[in-house]
Amino acid sequence: MKITKNELKQIIKEELDQSLNEEQLNENAVALIMSALKNPAVQNALATIVLPMIQQVLANANNQASE
């Protein structure tokens, strides 16, 4: 299958556009997450969910280290 120079340019342009759009989406997602993390209700919810997980992981690591 042959592709022309113009077709190749178009494909590259579309791929670059898509990459830039994905990068922008990622930046927007990070900004949204950072904004949400400033909310005390979100902080409390995360603390309720995440802290027990962290404590369990640390407990498991300590148990493995002492064996």
PDB file with SEQRES, HELIX, SHEET and CRYST1 records, atoms N, CA, C and O in Angstrom:
SEQRES   1 A   67  MET LYS ILE THR LYS ASN GLU LEU LYS GLN ILE ILE LYS          
SEQRES   2 A   67  GLU GLU LEU ASP GLN SER LEU ASN GLU GLU GLN LEU ASN          
SEQRES   3 A   67  GLU ASN ALA VAL ALA LEU ILE MET SER ALA LEU LYS ASN          
SEQRES   4 A   67  PRO ALA VAL GLN ASN ALA LEU ALA THR ILE VAL LEU PRO          
SEQRES   5 A   67  MET ILE GLN GLN VAL LEU ALA ASN ALA ASN ASN GLN ALA          
SEQRES   6 A   67  SER GLU                                                      
HELIX    1 AA1 LYS A    5  LEU A   37  1                                  33    
HELIX    2 AA2 PRO A   40  SER A   66  1                                  27    
CRYST1    1.000    1.000    1.000  90.00  90.00  90.00 P 1           1          
ATOM      1  N   MET A   1       0.843  -1.181   0.000  1.00  0.00           N  
ATOM      2  CA  MET A   1       0.000   0.000   0.000  1.00  0.00           C  
ATOM      3  C   MET A   1       0.890   1.247   0.000  1.00  0.00           C  
ATOM      4  O   MET A   1       1.745   1.415   0.870  1.00  0.00           O  
ATOM      5  N   LYS A   2       0.679   2.091  -0.965  1.00  0.00           N  
ATOM      6  CA  LYS A   2       1.444   3.330  -1.042  1.00  0.00           C  
ATOM      7  C   LYS A   2       0.612   4.459  -0.447  1.00  0.00           C  
ATOM      8  O   LYS A   2      -0.611   4.505  -0.583  1.00  0.00           O  
ATOM      9  N   ILE A   3       1.324   5.370   0.219  1.00  0.00           N  
ATOM     10  CA  ILE A   3       0.642   6.581   0.663  1.00  0.00           C  
ATOM     11  C   ILE A   3       1.409   7.778   0.126  1.00  0.00           C  
ATOM     12  O   ILE A   3       2.634   7.758   0.004  1.00  0.00           O  
ATOM     13  N   THR A   4       0.674   8.788  -0.180  1.00  0.00           N  
ATOM     14  CA  THR A   4       1.302   9.975  -0.744  1.00  0.00           C  
ATOM     15  C   THR A   4       1.918  10.820   0.361  1.00  0.00           C  
ATOM     16  O   THR A   4       1.640  10.634   1.545  1.00  0.00           O  
ATOM     17  N   LYS A   5       2.744  11.733  -0.055  1.00  0.00           N  
ATOM     18  CA  LYS A   5       3.370  12.664   0.891  1.00  0.00           C  
ATOM     19  C   LYS A   5       2.296  13.465   1.638  1.00  0.00           C  
ATOM     20  O   LYS A   5       2.399  13.675   2.847  1.00  0.00           O  
ATOM     21  N   ASN A   6       1.278  13.904   0.915  1.00  0.00           N  
ATOM     22  CA  ASN A   6       0.196  14.665   1.547  1.00  0.00           C  
ATOM     23  C   ASN A   6      -0.586  13.809   2.549  1.00  0.00           C  
ATOM     24  O   ASN A   6      -0.975  14.283   3.616  1.00  0.00           O  
ATOM     25  N   GLU A   7      -0.810  12.541   2.187  1.00  0.00           N  
ATOM     26  CA  GLU A   7      -1.510  11.652   3.125  1.00  0.00           C  
ATOM     27  C   GLU A   7      -0.682  11.443   4.388  1.00  0.00           C  
ATOM     28  O   GLU A   7      -1.219  11.439   5.496  1.00  0.00           O  
ATOM     29  N   LEU A   8       0.629  11.269   4.215  1.00  0.00           N  
ATOM     30  CA  LEU A   8       1.518  11.107   5.361  1.00  0.00           C  
ATOM     31  C   LEU A   8       1.501  12.352   6.236  1.00  0.00           C  
ATOM     32  O   LEU A   8       1.433  12.250   7.461  1.00  0.00           O  
ATOM     33  N   LYS A   9       1.562  13.521   5.618  1.00  0.00           N  
ATOM     34  CA  LYS A   9       1.488  14.769   6.377  1.00  0.00           C  
ATOM     35  C   LYS A   9       0.186  14.853   7.166  1.00  0.00           C  
ATOM     36  O   LYS A   9       0.180  15.273   8.323  1.00  0.00           O  
ATOM     37  N   GLN A  10      -0.922  14.449   6.532  1.00  0.00           N  
ATOM     38  CA  GLN A  10      -2.221  14.494   7.191  1.00  0.00           C  
ATOM     39  C   GLN A  10      -2.265  13.533   8.371  1.00  0.00           C  
ATOM     40  O   GLN A  10      -2.783  13.875   9.434  1.00  0.00           O  
ATOM     41  N   ILE A  11      -1.726  12.338   8.188  1.00  0.00           N  
ATOM     42  CA  ILE A  11      -1.698  11.347   9.267  1.00  0.00           C  
ATOM     43  C   ILE A  11      -0.876  11.881  10.433  1.00  0.00           C  
ATOM     44  O   ILE A  11      -1.297  11.793  11.587  1.00  0.00           O  
ATOM     45  N   ILE A  12       0.281  12.428  10.137  1.00  0.00           N  
ATOM     46  CA  ILE A  12       1.144  12.975  11.198  1.00  0.00           C  
ATOM     47  C   ILE A  12       0.447  14.120  11.906  1.00  0.00           C  
ATOM     48  O   ILE A  12       0.493  14.212  13.133  1.00  0.00           O  
ATOM     49  N   LYS A  13      -0.200  14.995  11.146  1.00  0.00           N  
ATOM     50  CA  LYS A  13      -0.927  16.122  11.747  1.00  0.00           C  
ATOM     51  C   LYS A  13      -2.028  15.617  12.675  1.00  0.00           C  
ATOM     52  O   LYS A  13      -2.191  16.123  13.786  1.00  0.00           O  
ATOM     53  N   GLU A  14      -2.781  14.622  12.218  1.00  0.00           N  
ATOM     54  CA  GLU A  14      -3.863  14.082  13.042  1.00  0.00           C  
ATOM     55  C   GLU A  14      -3.327  13.437  14.318  1.00  0.00           C  
ATOM     56  O   GLU A  14      -3.909  13.599  15.390  1.00  0.00           O  
ATOM     57  N   GLU A  15      -2.220  12.708  14.203  1.00  0.00           N  
ATOM     58  CA  GLU A  15      -1.619  12.077  15.380  1.00  0.00           C  
ATOM     59  C   GLU A  15      -1.113  13.130  16.367  1.00  0.00           C  
ATOM     60  O   GLU A  15      -1.292  12.992  17.577  1.00  0.00           O  
ATOM     61  N   LEU A  16      -0.483  14.177  15.844  1.00  0.00           N  
ATOM     62  CA  LEU A  16      -0.008  15.259  16.717  1.00  0.00           C  
ATOM     63  C   LEU A  16      -1.179  15.954  17.406  1.00  0.00           C  
ATOM     64  O   LEU A  16      -1.125  16.235  18.603  1.00  0.00           O  
ATOM     65  N   ASP A  17      -2.232  16.229  16.648  1.00  0.00           N  
ATOM     66  CA  ASP A  17      -3.421  16.861  17.229  1.00  0.00           C  
ATOM     67  C   ASP A  17      -4.004  15.997  18.341  1.00  0.00           C  
ATOM     68  O   ASP A  17      -4.368  16.491  19.408  1.00  0.00           O  
ATOM     69  N   GLN A  18      -4.083  14.697  18.067  1.00  0.00           N  
ATOM     70  CA  GLN A  18      -4.638  13.788  19.076  1.00  0.00           C  
ATOM     71  C   GLN A  18      -3.758  13.758  20.318  1.00  0.00           C  
ATOM     72  O   GLN A  18      -4.267  13.776  21.439  1.00  0.00           O  
ATOM     73  N   SER A  19      -2.446  13.715  20.130  1.00  0.00           N  
ATOM     74  CA  SER A  19      -1.523  13.705  21.267  1.00  0.00           C  
ATOM     75  C   SER A  19      -1.655  14.973  22.087  1.00  0.00           C  
ATOM     76  O   SER A  19      -1.682  14.931  23.317  1.00  0.00           O  
ATOM     77  N   LEU A  20      -1.738  16.109  21.391  1.00  0.00           N  
ATOM     78  CA  LEU A  20      -1.879  17.384  22.093  1.00  0.00           C  
ATOM     79  C   LEU A  20      -3.206  17.441  22.842  1.00  0.00           C  
ATOM     80  O   LEU A  20      -3.265  17.942  23.964  1.00  0.00           O  
ATOM     81  N   ASN A  21      -4.275  16.926  22.221  1.00  0.00           N  
ATOM     82  CA  ASN A  21      -5.574  16.904  22.894  1.00  0.00           C  
ATOM     83  C   ASN A  21      -5.533  16.018  24.130  1.00  0.00           C  
ATOM     84  O   ASN A  21      -6.092  16.374  25.167  1.00  0.00           O  
ATOM     85  N   GLU A  22      -4.876  14.865  24.028  1.00  0.00           N  
ATOM     86  CA  GLU A  22      -4.755  13.976  25.179  1.00  0.00           C  
ATOM     87  C   GLU A  22      -3.942  14.626  26.277  1.00  0.00           C  
ATOM     88  O   GLU A  22      -4.274  14.504  27.456  1.00  0.00           O  
ATOM     89  N   GLU A  23      -2.884  15.312  25.900  1.00  0.00           N  
ATOM     90  CA  GLU A  23      -2.056  16.011  26.888  1.00  0.00           C  
ATOM     91  C   GLU A  23      -2.869  17.088  27.594  1.00  0.00           C  
ATOM     92  O   GLU A  23      -2.772  17.248  28.811  1.00  0.00           O  
ATOM     93  N   GLN A  24      -3.666  17.824  26.834  1.00  0.00           N  
ATOM     94  CA  GLN A  24      -4.516  18.862  27.417  1.00  0.00           C  
ATOM     95  C   GLN A  24      -5.536  18.239  28.370  1.00  0.00           C  
ATOM     96  O   GLN A  24      -5.791  18.768  29.452  1.00  0.00           O  
ATOM     97  N   LEU A  25      -6.117  17.109  27.956  1.00  0.00           N  
ATOM     98  CA  LEU A  25      -7.067  16.413  28.831  1.00  0.00           C  
ATOM     99  C   LEU A  25      -6.394  15.982  30.131  1.00  0.00           C  
ATOM    100  O   LEU A  25      -6.966  16.116  31.213  1.00  0.00           O  
ATOM    101  N   ASN A  26      -5.169  15.462  30.011  1.00  0.00           N  
ATOM    102  CA  ASN A  26      -4.432  15.049  31.208  1.00  0.00           C  
ATOM    103  C   ASN A  26      -4.157  16.234  32.119  1.00  0.00           C  
ATOM    104  O   ASN A  26      -4.301  16.134  33.338  1.00  0.00           O  
ATOM    105  N   GLU A  27      -3.762  17.356  31.529  1.00  0.00           N  
ATOM    106  CA  GLU A  27      -3.506  18.556  32.329  1.00  0.00           C  
ATOM    107  C   GLU A  27      -4.784  19.024  33.014  1.00  0.00           C  
ATOM    108  O   GLU A  27      -4.759  19.424  34.178  1.00  0.00           O  
ATOM    109  N   ASN A  28      -5.898  18.975  32.292  1.00  0.00           N  
ATOM    110  CA  ASN A  28      -7.179  19.369  32.885  1.00  0.00           C  
ATOM    111  C   ASN A  28      -7.574  18.422  34.013  1.00  0.00           C  
ATOM    112  O   ASN A  28      -8.085  18.855  35.045  1.00  0.00           O  
ATOM    113  N   ALA A  29      -7.334  17.135  33.812  1.00  0.00           N  
ATOM    114  CA  ALA A  29      -7.669  16.158  34.844  1.00  0.00           C  
ATOM    115  C   ALA A  29      -6.836  16.396  36.101  1.00  0.00           C  
ATOM    116  O   ALA A  29      -7.354  16.333  37.217  1.00  0.00           O  
ATOM    117  N   VAL A  30      -5.564  16.665  35.918  1.00  0.00           N  
ATOM    118  CA  VAL A  30      -4.690  16.935  37.068  1.00  0.00           C  
ATOM    119  C   VAL A  30      -5.161  18.196  37.789  1.00  0.00           C  
ATOM    120  O   VAL A  30      -5.213  18.227  39.018  1.00  0.00           O  
ATOM    121  N   ALA A  31      -5.498  19.221  37.036  1.00  0.00           N  
ATOM    122  CA  ALA A  31      -5.975  20.464  37.652  1.00  0.00           C  
ATOM    123  C   ALA A  31      -7.262  20.218  38.430  1.00  0.00           C  
ATOM    124  O   ALA A  31      -7.439  20.744  39.529  1.00  0.00           O  
ATOM    125  N   LEU A  32      -8.157  19.421  37.860  1.00  0.00           N  
ATOM    126  CA  LEU A  32      -9.403  19.098  38.554  1.00  0.00           C  
ATOM    127  C   LEU A  32      -9.142  18.324  39.838  1.00  0.00           C  
ATOM    128  O   LEU A  32      -9.741  18.609  40.875  1.00  0.00           O  
ATOM    129  N   ILE A  33      -8.253  17.352  39.767  1.00  0.00           N  
ATOM    130  CA  ILE A  33      -7.921  16.551  40.946  1.00  0.00           C  
ATOM    131  C   ILE A  33      -7.291  17.427  42.013  1.00  0.00           C  
ATOM    132  O   ILE A  33      -7.647  17.331  43.187  1.00  0.00           O  
ATOM    133  N   MET A  34      -6.359  18.279  41.616  1.00  0.00           N  
ATOM    134  CA  MET A  34      -5.704  19.158  42.584  1.00  0.00           C  
ATOM    135  C   MET A  34      -6.718  20.086  43.232  1.00  0.00           C  
ATOM    136  O   MET A  34      -6.645  20.350  44.432  1.00  0.00           O  
ATOM    137  N   SER A  35      -7.655  20.577  42.449  1.00  0.00           N  
ATOM    138  CA  SER A  35      -8.709  21.430  42.988  1.00  0.00           C  
ATOM    139  C   SER A  35      -9.586  20.657  43.971  1.00  0.00           C  
ATOM    140  O   SER A  35      -9.929  21.161  45.040  1.00  0.00           O  
ATOM    141  N   ALA A  36      -9.940  19.441  43.599  1.00  0.00           N  
ATOM    142  CA  ALA A  36     -10.784  18.611  44.474  1.00  0.00           C  
ATOM    143  C   ALA A  36     -10.080  18.303  45.783  1.00  0.00           C  
ATOM    144  O   ALA A  36     -10.719  18.242  46.834  1.00  0.00           O  
ATOM    145  N   LEU A  37      -8.770  18.109  45.728  1.00  0.00           N  
ATOM    146  CA  LEU A  37      -8.017  17.767  46.943  1.00  0.00           C  
ATOM    147  C   LEU A  37      -7.985  18.913  47.944  1.00  0.00           C  
ATOM    148  O   LEU A  37      -7.686  18.697  49.118  1.00  0.00           O  
ATOM    149  N   LYS A  38      -8.284  20.110  47.505  1.00  0.00           N  
ATOM    150  CA  LYS A  38      -8.338  21.254  48.414  1.00  0.00           C  
ATOM    151  C   LYS A  38      -9.652  21.293  49.186  1.00  0.00           C  
ATOM    152  O   LYS A  38      -9.775  22.020  50.172  1.00  0.00           O  
ATOM    153  N   ASN A  39     -10.624  20.518  48.743  1.00  0.00           N  
ATOM    154  CA  ASN A  39     -11.940  20.482  49.376  1.00  0.00           C  
ATOM    155  C   ASN A  39     -11.878  19.615  50.639  1.00  0.00           C  
ATOM    156  O   ASN A  39     -11.510  18.444  50.550  1.00  0.00           O  
ATOM    157  N   PRO A  40     -12.226  20.156  51.808  1.00  0.00           N  
ATOM    158  CA  PRO A  40     -12.162  19.381  53.047  1.00  0.00           C  
ATOM    159  C   PRO A  40     -13.011  18.105  53.016  1.00  0.00           C  
ATOM    160  O   PRO A  40     -12.623  17.100  53.611  1.00  0.00           O  
ATOM    161  N   ALA A  41     -14.136  18.127  52.348  1.00  0.00           N  
ATOM    162  CA  ALA A  41     -14.968  16.925  52.273  1.00  0.00           C  
ATOM    163  C   ALA A  41     -14.242  15.823  51.504  1.00  0.00           C  
ATOM    164  O   ALA A  41     -14.311  14.650  51.872  1.00  0.00           O  
ATOM    165  N   VAL A  42     -13.554  16.205  50.445  1.00  0.00           N  
ATOM    166  CA  VAL A  42     -12.786  15.228  49.665  1.00  0.00           C  
ATOM    167  C   VAL A  42     -11.615  14.714  50.493  1.00  0.00           C  
ATOM    168  O   VAL A  42     -11.313  13.521  50.475  1.00  0.00           O  
ATOM    169  N   GLN A  43     -10.957  15.612  51.218  1.00  0.00           N  
ATOM    170  CA  GLN A  43      -9.841  15.210  52.067  1.00  0.00           C  
ATOM    171  C   GLN A  43     -10.298  14.198  53.118  1.00  0.00           C  
ATOM    172  O   GLN A  43      -9.627  13.193  53.355  1.00  0.00           O  
ATOM    173  N   ASN A  44     -11.439  14.468  53.743  1.00  0.00           N  
ATOM    174  CA  ASN A  44     -11.955  13.543  54.751  1.00  0.00           C  
ATOM    175  C   ASN A  44     -12.324  12.195  54.152  1.00  0.00           C  
ATOM    176  O   ASN A  44     -12.036  11.149  54.734  1.00  0.00           O  
ATOM    177  N   ALA A  45     -12.959  12.223  52.994  1.00  0.00           N  
ATOM    178  CA  ALA A  45     -13.337  10.973  52.333  1.00  0.00           C  
ATOM    179  C   ALA A  45     -12.101  10.159  51.993  1.00  0.00           C  
ATOM    180  O   ALA A  45     -12.068   8.949  52.216  1.00  0.00           O  
ATOM    181  N   LEU A  46     -11.086  10.820  51.452  1.00  0.00           N  
ATOM    182  CA  LEU A  46      -9.855  10.113  51.120  1.00  0.00           C  
ATOM    183  C   LEU A  46      -9.168   9.565  52.364  1.00  0.00           C  
ATOM    184  O   LEU A  46      -8.662   8.443  52.362  1.00  0.00           O  
ATOM    185  N   ALA A  47      -9.155  10.356  53.410  1.00  0.00           N  
ATOM    186  CA  ALA A  47      -8.537   9.900  54.651  1.00  0.00           C  
ATOM    187  C   ALA A  47      -9.251   8.666  55.184  1.00  0.00           C  
ATOM    188  O   ALA A  47      -8.611   7.731  55.665  1.00  0.00           O  
ATOM    189  N   THR A  48     -10.556   8.663  55.099  1.00  0.00           N  
ATOM    190  CA  THR A  48     -11.339   7.529  55.576  1.00  0.00           C  
ATOM    191  C   THR A  48     -11.056   6.275  54.758  1.00  0.00           C  
ATOM    192  O   THR A  48     -11.042   5.166  55.293  1.00  0.00           O  
ATOM    193  N   ILE A  49     -10.831   6.454  53.467  1.00  0.00           N  
ATOM    194  CA  ILE A  49     -10.615   5.311  52.578  1.00  0.00           C  
ATOM    195  C   ILE A  49      -9.147   4.904  52.524  1.00  0.00           C  
ATOM    196  O   ILE A  49      -8.815   3.723  52.620  1.00  0.00           O  
ATOM    197  N   VAL A  50      -8.279   5.890  52.369  1.00  0.00           N  
ATOM    198  CA  VAL A  50      -6.877   5.599  52.073  1.00  0.00           C  
ATOM    199  C   VAL A  50      -6.059   5.274  53.318  1.00  0.00           C  
ATOM    200  O   VAL A  50      -5.211   4.383  53.273  1.00  0.00           O  
ATOM    201  N   LEU A  51      -6.290   5.967  54.418  1.00  0.00           N  
ATOM    202  CA  LEU A  51      -5.459   5.740  55.607  1.00  0.00           C  
ATOM    203  C   LEU A  51      -5.500   4.296  56.097  1.00  0.00           C  
ATOM    204  O   LEU A  51      -4.446   3.740  56.407  1.00  0.00           O  
ATOM    205  N   PRO A  52      -6.668   3.666  56.181  1.00  0.00           N  
ATOM    206  CA  PRO A  52      -6.654   2.250  56.592  1.00  0.00           C  
ATOM    207  C   PRO A  52      -5.865   1.362  55.618  1.00  0.00           C  
ATOM    208  O   PRO A  52      -5.223   0.398  56.036  1.00  0.00           O  
ATOM    209  N   MET A  53      -5.916   1.684  54.341  1.00  0.00           N  
ATOM    210  CA  MET A  53      -5.143   0.907  53.357  1.00  0.00           C  
ATOM    211  C   MET A  53      -3.648   1.061  53.616  1.00  0.00           C  
ATOM    212  O   MET A  53      -2.898   0.085  53.598  1.00  0.00           O  
ATOM    213  N   ILE A  54      -3.229   2.292  53.854  1.00  0.00           N  
ATOM    214  CA  ILE A  54      -1.806   2.556  54.114  1.00  0.00           C  
ATOM    215  C   ILE A  54      -1.374   1.850  55.397  1.00  0.00           C  
ATOM    216  O   ILE A  54      -0.300   1.252  55.448  1.00  0.00           O  
ATOM    217  N   GLN A  55      -2.205   1.920  56.425  1.00  0.00           N  
ATOM    218  CA  GLN A  55      -1.876   1.254  57.683  1.00  0.00           C  
ATOM    219  C   GLN A  55      -1.740  -0.252  57.491  1.00  0.00           C  
ATOM    220  O   GLN A  55      -0.861  -0.875  58.085  1.00  0.00           O  
ATOM    221  N   GLN A  56      -2.603  -0.840  56.667  1.00  0.00           N  
ATOM    222  CA  GLN A  56      -2.540  -2.277  56.411  1.00  0.00           C  
ATOM    223  C   GLN A  56      -1.261  -2.645  55.672  1.00  0.00           C  
ATOM    224  O   GLN A  56      -0.615  -3.642  55.993  1.00  0.00           O  
ATOM    225  N   VAL A  57      -0.900  -1.838  54.682  1.00  0.00           N  
ATOM    226  CA  VAL A  57       0.331  -2.093  53.931  1.00  0.00           C  
ATOM    227  C   VAL A  57       1.543  -1.988  54.846  1.00  0.00           C  
ATOM    228  O   VAL A  57       2.448  -2.819  54.777  1.00  0.00           O  
ATOM    229  N   LEU A  58       1.565  -0.971  55.701  1.00  0.00           N  
ATOM    230  CA  LEU A  58       2.689  -0.810  56.626  1.00  0.00           C  
ATOM    231  C   LEU A  58       2.755  -1.961  57.621  1.00  0.00           C  
ATOM    232  O   LEU A  58       3.838  -2.449  57.945  1.00  0.00           O  
ATOM    233  N   ALA A  59       1.603  -2.390  58.101  1.00  0.00           N  
ATOM    234  CA  ALA A  59       1.563  -3.520  59.034  1.00  0.00           C  
ATOM    235  C   ALA A  59       2.090  -4.789  58.356  1.00  0.00           C  
ATOM    236  O   ALA A  59       2.858  -5.544  58.952  1.00  0.00           O  
ATOM    237  N   ASN A  60       1.677  -5.014  57.118  1.00  0.00           N  
ATOM    238  CA  ASN A  60       2.162  -6.178  56.381  1.00  0.00           C  
ATOM    239  C   ASN A  60       3.668  -6.110  56.150  1.00  0.00           C  
ATOM    240  O   ASN A  60       4.369  -7.115  56.267  1.00  0.00           O  
ATOM    241  N   ALA A  61       4.158  -4.918  55.821  1.00  0.00           N  
ATOM    242  CA  ALA A  61       5.609  -4.744  55.605  1.00  0.00           C  
ATOM    243  C   ALA A  61       6.372  -4.991  56.888  1.00  0.00           C  
ATOM    244  O   ALA A  61       7.435  -5.613  56.870  1.00  0.00           O  
ATOM    245  N   ASN A  62       5.838  -4.507  58.012  1.00  0.00           N  
ATOM    246  CA  ASN A  62       6.508  -4.729  59.305  1.00  0.00           C  
ATOM    247  C   ASN A  62       6.501  -6.206  59.674  1.00  0.00           C  
ATOM    248  O   ASN A  62       7.489  -6.718  60.201  1.00  0.00           O  
ATOM    249  N   ASN A  63       5.404  -6.889  59.407  1.00  0.00           N  
ATOM    250  CA  ASN A  63       5.329  -8.326  59.697  1.00  0.00           C  
ATOM    251  C   ASN A  63       6.312  -9.111  58.866  1.00  0.00           C  
ATOM    252  O   ASN A  63       6.953 -10.038  59.362  1.00  0.00           O  
ATOM    253  N   GLN A  64       6.436  -8.746  57.596  1.00  0.00           N  
ATOM    254  CA  GLN A  64       7.379  -9.442  56.716  1.00  0.00           C  
ATOM    255  C   GLN A  64       8.822  -9.152  57.121  1.00  0.00           C  
ATOM    256  O   GLN A  64       9.680 -10.028  57.017  1.00  0.00           O  
ATOM    257  N   ALA A  65       9.088  -7.961  57.570  1.00  0.00           N  
ATOM    258  CA  ALA A  65      10.443  -7.587  57.975  1.00  0.00           C  
ATOM    259  C   ALA A  65      10.861  -8.324  59.237  1.00  0.00           C  
ATOM    260  O   ALA A  65      12.036  -8.650  59.407  1.00  0.00           O  
ATOM    261  N   SER A  66       9.907  -8.590  60.122  1.00  0.00           N  
ATOM    262  CA  SER A  66      10.243  -9.256  61.388  1.00  0.00           C  
ATOM    263  C   SER A  66      10.316 -10.773  61.255  1.00  0.00           C  
ATOM    264  O   SER A  66      10.741 -11.449  62.192  1.00  0.00           O  
ATOM    265  N   GLU A  67       9.912 -11.320  60.115  1.00  0.00           N  
ATOM    266  CA  GLU A  67       9.974 -12.779  59.918  1.00  0.00           C  
ATOM    267  C   GLU A  67      11.337 -13.242  59.531  1.00  0.00           C  
ATOM    268  O   GLU A  67      11.549 -14.438  59.330  1.00  0.00           O  
TER     269      GLU A  67                                                      
END                                                                             
